[in-house]
Amino acid sequence: MAAAPTASAFSRRLLPLNALKAFEVAGRHLNFTAAAEELSVTLSAISHQIRQLEEMLGVPLFHRTRRGLVLSPEGQAILPDVQRGFDYLAQALAKLEARRTEGTLTISMFSTVAMRWFIPRLSRFQAKHPDIDVRITTSMKPIDLEREGLDCAIRYGNGDWPGLTATKLFTEELAVVAHPDLAGKIHKPADLAGLRLLHSQNRIEHWRIWLQAMGANDIDPTVGPVFETRSFTIQAALQGLGVAVMDPAFVAEEIKAGRLVRLFDRSFPVSGAYWLVCLDHMAEAPRIKAMRDWLLEETAS
C-alpha cells in the first residue's frame, strides 16, 4: 500500500466521499453485499471503493475471518467519525431544504383518512397557519418520506418505525353504523343475522373482531360485499346497502346529520393506531411542528 497521506494533504484536496460512503455502509452492515444493495451499486464497485480508500489511507479497514467480515482496528477507530460526518452533512442539507420549502408542507395519508377525517378539518389548520400551503398525497403502499419528497405522513400501525419520529394521534375503534331505515330494524346483535355486512378490503377482520367482542358468535363475519376502501364502504352504508363496522371518527358528520345511525352505543378499540411520522432530523422543522401541534389539538377535542 502507498504511504499514508498527512492530514494537511487531505485538507488540500477533495475528500473521497463515494469511497467514504461505501466504507460507512459496509462498516455498518459488516457485509459488502448488503452495502452494495443499500447503495444500489455492484459488489465489485463496493470492493473497488474500499480498496481505493485503503490505498489512500495506507491501512487496511477490514479483515476477513472465518466468522465473516470484521473491521480492522483502524476501521473501528474512524467509523464513528465518518458516520457523524455524514450525519452532519444530512442535517445541513435538511436545514437548507427546510428553508427552501418552509411555506409548503407535503403530507401523505390513506385516502379514507384524507377524505373522511383530515380534509374536513383542514380549514382550521389554514386559519391558524395561512402561510403554510398543505399538499396532500394518498397511498395505500409503504412510503419512503425522503425519496418521495414528503415532509410527513399519517400512517397506521404500532408507531415503531426505525429512523422516524412517530406521534400518536388516536387509537382506532370499531362501531356499527347503518342507514336510518335499516337501523330501525336492528335492536340487538342477533338482528344482524341475514343482513348484508359491508366490508373494507384493508380492514377485512373488523367484523369478526366486533362480533366476538359482542359475543355474537353465531353470526358469520364473512358474509356480505367487500369494498376496496373504507370510503366506498361508508358510501354503501349511506345508500342503505348494508351495515358497516367503522371507526366513528370517519363518519362523525354523517352521524351528527342523521344520515347514519350508530347502533348499540358500543365501540371496541383495536390494536393499531394512527400516527404522524416524519424523519428524525425533520421533527422540529417549524412547518412539521405546526402540523403536529394542530393534529394533537384536533384529536384531543
LUMDOSE-207276 format. One record per residue (C-alpha): x, y, z; residue number from 1; residue in three letters. Coordinates in steps of 0.2 Angstrom, whole numbers. Layout:
residues N
+-------+-------+-------+-----+---------+
:    c1 :    c2 :    c3 : num : residuo :
+-------+-------+-------+-----+---------+
:     X :     Y :     Z : NUM :     ALA :
...
+-------+-------+-------+-----+---------+
end
This chain:
residues 301
+-------+-------+-------+-----+---------+
:    c1 :    c2 :    c3 : num : residuo :
+-------+-------+-------+-----+---------+
:     0 :     0 :     0 :   1 :     MET :
:     5 :    18 :    -3 :   2 :     ALA :
:    11 :    28 :    12 :   3 :     ALA :
:    -2 :    36 :    22 :   4 :     ALA :
:    -6 :    54 :    17 :   5 :     PRO :
:    -4 :    68 :    30 :   6 :     THR :
:   -19 :    77 :    37 :   7 :     ALA :
:   -14 :    93 :    28 :   8 :     SER :
:   -14 :    83 :    12 :   9 :     ALA :
:   -32 :    78 :    14 :  10 :     PHE :
:   -36 :    96 :    18 :  11 :     SER :
:   -29 :   102 :     1 :  12 :     ARG :
:   -40 :    91 :    -9 :  13 :     ARG :
:   -57 :    84 :   -11 :  14 :     LEU :
:   -62 :    70 :     1 :  15 :     LEU :
:   -66 :    54 :    -7 :  16 :     PRO :
:   -85 :    55 :    -2 :  17 :     LEU :
:   -90 :    40 :   -13 :  18 :     ASN :
:   -77 :    29 :    -5 :  19 :     ALA :
:   -81 :    35 :    12 :  20 :     LEU :
:   -99 :    31 :    10 :  21 :     LYS :
:   -95 :    14 :     4 :  22 :     ALA :
:   -85 :    11 :    20 :  23 :     PHE :
:   -98 :    18 :    31 :  24 :     GLU :
:  -112 :     7 :    24 :  25 :     VAL :
:  -100 :    -8 :    23 :  26 :     ALA :
:   -94 :    -5 :    41 :  27 :     GLY :
:  -112 :    -4 :    47 :  28 :     ARG :
:  -118 :   -20 :    39 :  29 :     HIS :
:  -101 :   -29 :    40 :  30 :     LEU :
:  -106 :   -36 :    23 :  31 :     ASN :
:  -101 :   -30 :     6 :  32 :     PHE :
:  -116 :   -37 :    -2 :  33 :     THR :
:  -128 :   -29 :     9 :  34 :     ALA :
:  -119 :   -12 :     7 :  35 :     ALA :
:  -120 :   -14 :   -12 :  36 :     ALA :
:  -139 :   -17 :   -11 :  37 :     GLU :
:  -141 :    -2 :     0 :  38 :     GLU :
:  -132 :     9 :   -11 :  39 :     LEU :
:  -139 :     1 :   -27 :  40 :     SER :
:  -122 :    -2 :   -34 :  41 :     VAL :
:  -112 :   -18 :   -39 :  42 :     THR :
:  -102 :   -29 :   -27 :  43 :     LEU :
:   -87 :   -25 :   -37 :  44 :     SER :
:   -90 :    -6 :   -35 :  45 :     ALA :
:   -90 :    -8 :   -16 :  46 :     ILE :
:   -74 :   -18 :   -16 :  47 :     SER :
:   -66 :    -5 :   -28 :  48 :     HIS :
:   -71 :    10 :   -17 :  49 :     GLN :
:   -65 :     1 :    -1 :  50 :     ILE :
:   -48 :    -4 :    -9 :  51 :     ARG :
:   -46 :    14 :   -15 :  52 :     GLN :
:   -49 :    21 :     2 :  53 :     LEU :
:   -37 :     9 :    10 :  54 :     GLU :
:   -24 :    13 :    -3 :  55 :     GLU :
:   -26 :    32 :     1 :  56 :     MET :
:   -25 :    29 :    20 :  57 :     LEU :
:   -11 :    16 :    19 :  58 :     GLY :
:   -20 :     4 :    31 :  59 :     VAL :
:   -32 :   -10 :    30 :  60 :     PRO :
:   -50 :    -6 :    35 :  61 :     LEU :
:   -57 :   -23 :    35 :  62 :     PHE :
:   -52 :   -41 :    39 :  63 :     HIS :
:   -60 :   -57 :    33 :  64 :     ARG :
:   -61 :   -71 :    46 :  65 :     THR :
:   -70 :   -87 :    47 :  66 :     ARG :
:   -85 :   -79 :    55 :  67 :     ARG :
:   -86 :   -66 :    41 :  68 :     GLY :
:   -81 :   -48 :    39 :  69 :     LEU :
:   -74 :   -38 :    53 :  70 :     VAL :
:   -67 :   -20 :    55 :  71 :     LEU :
:   -48 :   -18 :    57 :  72 :     SER :
:   -43 :    -8 :    72 :  73 :     PRO :
:   -40 :     7 :    60 :  74 :     GLU :
:   -58 :     4 :    53 :  75 :     GLY :
:   -65 :     4 :    71 :  76 :     GLN :
:   -56 :    20 :    75 :  77 :     ALA :
:   -63 :    30 :    61 :  78 :     ILE :
:   -80 :    23 :    58 :  79 :     LEU :
:   -89 :    33 :    71 :  80 :     PRO :
:   -82 :    49 :    65 :  81 :     ASP :
:   -86 :    45 :    47 :  82 :     VAL :
:  -104 :    41 :    52 :  83 :     GLN :
:  -105 :    58 :    62 :  84 :     ARG :
:   -98 :    67 :    46 :  85 :     GLY :
:  -112 :    60 :    35 :  86 :     PHE :
:  -125 :    64 :    49 :  87 :     ASP :
:  -119 :    82 :    49 :  88 :     TYR :
:  -120 :    83 :    30 :  89 :     LEU :
:  -138 :    76 :    30 :  90 :     ALA :
:  -143 :    89 :    44 :  91 :     GLN :
:  -135 :   103 :    34 :  92 :     ALA :
:  -144 :    98 :    18 :  93 :     LEU :
:  -160 :    96 :    28 :  94 :     ALA :
:  -159 :   113 :    35 :  95 :     LYS :
:  -157 :   120 :    18 :  96 :     LEU :
:  -172 :   110 :    11 :  97 :     GLU :
:  -182 :   116 :    26 :  98 :     ALA :
:  -178 :   134 :    22 :  99 :     ARG :
:  -182 :   132 :     4 : 100 :     ARG :
:  -199 :   124 :     7 : 101 :     THR :
:  -204 :   132 :    23 : 102 :     GLU :
:  -220 :   138 :    16 : 103 :     GLY :
:  -226 :   121 :     9 : 104 :     THR :
:  -230 :   105 :    19 : 105 :     LEU :
:  -232 :    89 :     9 : 106 :     THR :
:  -241 :    75 :    19 : 107 :     ILE :
:  -246 :    58 :    14 : 108 :     SER :
:  -260 :    48 :    21 : 109 :     MET :
:  -273 :    34 :    16 : 110 :     PHE :
:  -287 :    41 :     5 : 111 :     SER :
:  -301 :    37 :    18 : 112 :     THR :
:  -291 :    47 :    32 : 113 :     VAL :
:  -289 :    62 :    19 : 114 :     ALA :
:  -307 :    62 :    14 : 115 :     MET :
:  -316 :    57 :    30 : 116 :     ARG :
:  -305 :    65 :    44 : 117 :     TRP :
:  -291 :    77 :    38 : 118 :     PHE :
:  -299 :    87 :    24 : 119 :     ILE :
:  -315 :    91 :    34 : 120 :     PRO :
:  -304 :    99 :    47 : 121 :     ARG :
:  -291 :   107 :    36 : 122 :     LEU :
:  -299 :   124 :    36 : 123 :     SER :
:  -295 :   126 :    55 : 124 :     ARG :
:  -276 :   122 :    51 : 125 :     PHE :
:  -276 :   135 :    37 : 126 :     GLN :
:  -284 :   148 :    48 : 127 :     ALA :
:  -270 :   146 :    61 : 128 :     LYS :
:  -256 :   145 :    48 : 129 :     HIS :
:  -261 :   154 :    32 : 130 :     PRO :
:  -243 :   155 :    27 : 131 :     ASP :
:  -241 :   136 :    25 : 132 :     ILE :
:  -248 :   128 :    10 : 133 :     ASP :
:  -253 :   110 :    13 : 134 :     VAL :
:  -251 :    97 :    -1 : 135 :     ARG :
:  -259 :    80 :     2 : 136 :     ILE :
:  -255 :    64 :    -7 : 137 :     THR :
:  -263 :    47 :    -4 : 138 :     THR :
:  -256 :    30 :    -4 : 139 :     SER :
:  -260 :    13 :     2 : 140 :     MET :
:  -242 :     7 :    -1 : 141 :     LYS :
:  -227 :     8 :    11 : 142 :     PRO :
:  -219 :    25 :     8 : 143 :     ILE :
:  -201 :    32 :     9 : 144 :     ASP :
:  -203 :    50 :    15 : 145 :     LEU :
:  -185 :    56 :     9 : 146 :     GLU :
:  -186 :    48 :    -8 : 147 :     ARG :
:  -203 :    54 :   -12 : 148 :     GLU :
:  -200 :    71 :    -5 : 149 :     GLY :
:  -213 :    71 :     9 : 150 :     LEU :
:  -212 :    81 :    25 : 151 :     ASP :
:  -223 :    69 :    35 : 152 :     CYS :
:  -237 :    56 :    34 : 153 :     ALA :
:  -251 :    49 :    44 : 154 :     ILE :
:  -249 :    30 :    45 : 155 :     ARG :
:  -257 :    16 :    54 : 156 :     TYR :
:  -248 :     4 :    65 : 157 :     GLY :
:  -239 :     2 :    81 : 158 :     ASN :
:  -228 :    18 :    80 : 159 :     GLY :
:  -211 :     8 :    79 : 160 :     ASP :
:  -203 :    13 :    63 : 161 :     TRP :
:  -184 :    15 :    63 : 162 :     PRO :
:  -177 :    32 :    58 : 163 :     GLY :
:  -194 :    40 :    60 : 164 :     LEU :
:  -201 :    51 :    74 : 165 :     THR :
:  -219 :    45 :    77 : 166 :     ALA :
:  -233 :    54 :    87 : 167 :     THR :
:  -248 :    45 :    91 : 168 :     LYS :
:  -264 :    54 :    86 : 169 :     LEU :
:  -278 :    42 :    90 : 170 :     PHE :
:  -282 :    23 :    93 : 171 :     THR :
:  -294 :    15 :    80 : 172 :     GLU :
:  -311 :    10 :    87 : 173 :     GLU :
:  -325 :    -1 :    80 : 174 :     LEU :
:  -343 :     4 :    80 : 175 :     ALA :
:  -358 :    -2 :    69 : 176 :     VAL :
:  -367 :    11 :    59 : 177 :     VAL :
:  -382 :     9 :    47 : 178 :     ALA :
:  -394 :    20 :    36 : 179 :     HIS :
:  -409 :    26 :    47 : 180 :     PRO :
:  -421 :    15 :    38 : 181 :     ASP :
:  -411 :    -1 :    41 : 182 :     LEU :
:  -406 :     4 :    59 : 183 :     ALA :
:  -424 :     4 :    64 : 184 :     GLY :
:  -425 :   -14 :    62 : 185 :     LYS :
:  -409 :   -18 :    72 : 186 :     ILE :
:  -411 :   -19 :    91 : 187 :     HIS :
:  -398 :   -32 :    96 : 188 :     LYS :
:  -383 :   -40 :    88 : 189 :     PRO :
:  -393 :   -56 :    84 : 190 :     ALA :
:  -403 :   -45 :    72 : 191 :     ASP :
:  -388 :   -43 :    61 : 192 :     LEU :
:  -391 :   -61 :    55 : 193 :     ALA :
:  -397 :   -61 :    37 : 194 :     GLY :
:  -392 :   -43 :    34 : 195 :     LEU :
:  -378 :   -38 :    22 : 196 :     ARG :
:  -362 :   -34 :    32 : 197 :     LEU :
:  -351 :   -22 :    22 : 198 :     LEU :
:  -333 :   -25 :    22 : 199 :     HIS :
:  -317 :   -15 :    18 : 200 :     SER :
:  -303 :   -24 :    10 : 201 :     GLN :
:  -289 :   -17 :    21 : 202 :     ASN :
:  -300 :   -20 :    37 : 203 :     ARG :
:  -307 :   -37 :    32 : 204 :     ILE :
:  -305 :   -43 :    50 : 205 :     GLU :
:  -315 :   -29 :    59 : 206 :     HIS :
:  -332 :   -38 :    58 : 207 :     TRP :
:  -325 :   -53 :    66 : 208 :     ARG :
:  -317 :   -43 :    80 : 209 :     ILE :
:  -333 :   -33 :    84 : 210 :     TRP :
:  -344 :   -48 :    83 : 211 :     LEU :
:  -333 :   -58 :    95 : 212 :     GLN :
:  -332 :   -43 :   107 : 213 :     ALA :
:  -351 :   -43 :   107 : 214 :     MET :
:  -352 :   -61 :   110 : 215 :     GLY :
:  -362 :   -63 :    94 : 216 :     ALA :
:  -353 :   -79 :    88 : 217 :     ASN :
:  -367 :   -87 :    79 : 218 :     ASP :
:  -366 :   -73 :    65 : 219 :     ILE :
:  -355 :   -77 :    50 : 220 :     ASP :
:  -342 :   -62 :    50 : 221 :     PRO :
:  -338 :   -65 :    31 : 222 :     THR :
:  -355 :   -63 :    23 : 223 :     VAL :
:  -358 :   -48 :    13 : 224 :     GLY :
:  -349 :   -37 :    -1 : 225 :     PRO :
:  -331 :   -31 :     1 : 226 :     VAL :
:  -326 :   -14 :    -5 : 227 :     PHE :
:  -308 :    -8 :    -9 : 228 :     GLU :
:  -308 :     7 :     3 : 229 :     THR :
:  -317 :    12 :    19 : 230 :     ARG :
:  -324 :    27 :     9 : 231 :     SER :
:  -333 :    15 :    -3 : 232 :     PHE :
:  -340 :     5 :    12 : 233 :     THR :
:  -346 :    21 :    20 : 234 :     ILE :
:  -355 :    26 :     4 : 235 :     GLN :
:  -363 :     9 :     3 : 236 :     ALA :
:  -369 :    11 :    21 : 237 :     ALA :
:  -376 :    28 :    16 : 238 :     LEU :
:  -386 :    20 :     2 : 239 :     GLN :
:  -393 :     8 :    14 : 240 :     GLY :
:  -384 :    -7 :     6 : 241 :     LEU :
:  -380 :   -15 :    22 : 242 :     GLY :
:  -372 :   -12 :    39 : 243 :     VAL :
:  -354 :    -6 :    42 : 244 :     ALA :
:  -342 :    -8 :    56 : 245 :     VAL :
:  -331 :     8 :    56 : 246 :     MET :
:  -321 :    20 :    67 : 247 :     ASP :
:  -334 :    33 :    72 : 248 :     PRO :
:  -321 :    46 :    69 : 249 :     ALA :
:  -323 :    43 :    50 : 250 :     PHE :
:  -342 :    45 :    50 : 251 :     VAL :
:  -344 :    58 :    63 : 252 :     ALA :
:  -353 :    71 :    52 : 253 :     GLU :
:  -365 :    58 :    45 : 254 :     GLU :
:  -370 :    53 :    62 : 255 :     ILE :
:  -372 :    71 :    68 : 256 :     LYS :
:  -383 :    74 :    52 : 257 :     ALA :
:  -393 :    59 :    55 : 258 :     GLY :
:  -388 :    51 :    38 : 259 :     ARG :
:  -381 :    36 :    48 : 260 :     LEU :
:  -386 :    29 :    65 : 261 :     VAL :
:  -373 :    22 :    77 : 262 :     ARG :
:  -380 :     6 :    84 : 263 :     LEU :
:  -379 :    -2 :   101 : 264 :     PHE :
:  -369 :    13 :   108 : 265 :     ASP :
:  -354 :     1 :   109 : 266 :     ARG :
:  -336 :     3 :   102 : 267 :     SER :
:  -321 :    -8 :   104 : 268 :     PHE :
:  -303 :    -2 :   102 : 269 :     PRO :
:  -291 :   -12 :    90 : 270 :     VAL :
:  -273 :   -14 :    92 : 271 :     SER :
:  -267 :    -2 :    79 : 272 :     GLY :
:  -267 :    17 :    80 : 273 :     ALA :
:  -264 :    32 :    68 : 274 :     TYR :
:  -248 :    41 :    70 : 275 :     TRP :
:  -240 :    57 :    62 : 276 :     LEU :
:  -222 :    52 :    56 : 277 :     VAL :
:  -208 :    61 :    50 : 278 :     CYS :
:  -189 :    59 :    48 : 279 :     LEU :
:  -180 :    61 :    64 : 280 :     ASP :
:  -169 :    75 :    58 : 281 :     HIS :
:  -185 :    85 :    52 : 282 :     MET :
:  -195 :    83 :    68 : 283 :     ALA :
:  -193 :   101 :    74 : 284 :     GLU :
:  -195 :   109 :    57 : 285 :     ALA :
:  -207 :   123 :    60 : 286 :     PRO :
:  -220 :   118 :    47 : 287 :     ARG :
:  -220 :   100 :    54 : 288 :     ILE :
:  -221 :   105 :    72 : 289 :     LYS :
:  -236 :   116 :    67 : 290 :     ALA :
:  -245 :   102 :    59 : 291 :     MET :
:  -241 :    90 :    74 : 292 :     ARG :
:  -247 :   103 :    87 : 293 :     ASP :
:  -263 :   106 :    77 : 294 :     TRP :
:  -266 :    87 :    74 : 295 :     LEU :
:  -264 :    84 :    93 : 296 :     LEU :
:  -277 :    98 :    96 : 297 :     GLU :
:  -289 :    90 :    84 : 298 :     GLU :
:  -288 :    73 :    92 : 299 :     THR :
:  -289 :    79 :   109 : 300 :     ALA :
:  -305 :    88 :   105 : 301 :     SER :
+-------+-------+-------+-----+---------+
end
